[in-house]
């Protein structure tokens, strides 16, 4: 089944304007549950409770507030937040072009496929331009009352827009303590190189699934059919060993597989 567009916009830089549709490139595949009353198995609803009276508070009587460091409560009205919302727009403004790999993976947040909205020629001309330039477009747009900064790139010849984290969200490497410890001796270093070479392969994304989700779905199907549920057996914890022993054991295991 074809995916449906979630939003429409217009990519523009200079005098170029390309109408596009956005499609979600990832989707929520988590298993969601309903909360039921144990006695009659009817769905239950959540309520906001006043801790002083243990009574439910109606939605219209609830106010938002921000608690400051000293503990003061700053009350907010819906109008306060609405006044800060960005102006609605369909423009996806390309602010600048960067070298193809100028943005490292820490900054990427959520990917979107792009598709043509009106004129296919303009859309695929954009794809050709990105391919010939070998560049990433740094973009800004407003979608559903929220500002986004993103990267416009090609994926298998097709344009994609990937939203980026903001600067205050990304933890700098300098915040970490540098790794410490003795350097590998030549024998350990040689074994490490051999192990890496034996483990080299192409990335096959279809081989990697959410195994917990699959176990949950199988358990639900079994319960629905009245089958006995088997407890998942956790892997036995291996005894710890030093680095040299661990490398040697790993190499021997890989050789047996080969």
Secondary structure, DSSP 8 states (H G I E B T S, - for coil): ------EEEEEEETTEEEEEEEEESS---------B-TTT--B-----B-TTT--B--GGG--EEEE-TTS-EEEE-HHHHHTTS-----EEEEEEEEETT-S-GGGEEEEEEEEESS-HHHHHHHHHHHHHHTEEEEEEEEETTEEEEEEEEEETTEEEEEEE--GGGS--GGGS----S----HHHHHHHHHHHHHH-----GGG---HHHHHHHHHHHHHHTT----------------HHHHHHHHHHHHHHH-
